[in-house]
């Protein structure tokens, strides 16, 4: 991979067909906390984590700092 090529991104997947019902989130209080998997570009599972779909929808993406010159 060279610097001109974009780095493959990891993804968060929530499997709705076999997911447990959501539970209340400690942050927002809504029943939106779900079990998710963090997967790489090849689809390999990297980790299992808890994701609040309500908080995530209202949280802006972090700003990426400008490159130094």
Secondary structure, DSSP 8 states (H G I E B T S, - for coil): --TTS-----EEE--TTS----EE-TTT-SEEEEEEEEE-TTS-EEEEEEEEHHHHHHS----------
